[in-house]
Amino acid sequence: MQPRLATGLWVSAYLTRLRLADIPHYVTARGDETSGAVIVKCALLNGQARAYQRSYDLMSDQRIWVLLAEGDEPAVDAALAKARSRDPDLWVIELEDRAGRTMLEEEGLAS
C-alpha cells in the first residue's frame, strides 16, 4: 500500500493543475487538512454534472476515482449535500468544464 499524502497538500497540487489547464474551479467545502476525503464535482454547463470520489480497489490494492453521482446538477448537488452531512471532514471541489475534464486520471492524481 502506498503512503497517503495529506489531503490539504493533495488539494493544493490539484488546484494548481486545474489552474494551469484553465479549468475554473472552486473549493465549496473545506475538510480536514490531514485526512479528509475529497469529492470532485464537474459541472458540464448544460444542466448536467458528475461527481467523483476516491475508493479503495481491493483487486489492484490502490485507491481509485469512481463515479459517485451523475445526472441533473441539482440531483448531483443533493448527493453531495448528503455526503457532506455524513462527513464534516469532507472536501468538495467543483469544476466547470463543458468537456467534463477533471484531470483525475493524470499521473500523481489518479491513485
C-alpha positions, -999 to +999 in steps of 0.1 A: +000+000+000+013+034-009+017+061+018-011+087+017-004+123+011-020+148+035-053+159+019-045+197+021-013+191+002-030+170-024-058+196-028-033+224-033-014+204-060-047+196-077-059+232-077-026+242-093-030+217-121-066+229-127-054+265-128-026+256-153-052+238-175-075+269-173-103+248-158-125+270-135-127+256-100-139+263-065-135+247-031-171+247-019-164+227+013-131+226+031-124+194+050-098+181+073-063+191+062-047+158+071-071+131+063-103+145+049-119+127+019-123+146-014-152+147-038-147+164-072-178+177-090-177+186-126-205+208-139-208+203-177-225+237-181-256+222-197-275+214-166-257+181-161-229+172-136-207+143-124-192+138-090-162+115-083-148+101-050-118+081-041-124+045-033-101+016-024-099-012-050-090-045-033-081-062-066-054-037-076-045-027-040-049+010-050-071+040-043-090+049-075-115+076-085-151+063-090-183+079-102-204+089-071-233+106-089-242+117-124-272+135-139-291+167-134-269+191-115-295+196-087-296+158-081-257+157-080-258+186-056-282+167-034-259+137-033-230+159-023-251+175+005-260+141+018-223+130+017-213+162+034-239+157+062-224+123+070-188+135+069-180+171+081-143+165+072-152+161+035-136+184+009-158+193-021-141+208-052-163+220-080-151+224-116-168+239-147-159+222-180-181+215-210-159+186-220-160+171-185-123+173-179-113+166-143-076+156-147-081+129-121-067+103-145-033+121-147-002+108-131+001+119-095-037+124-092-050+091-104-041+069-074 
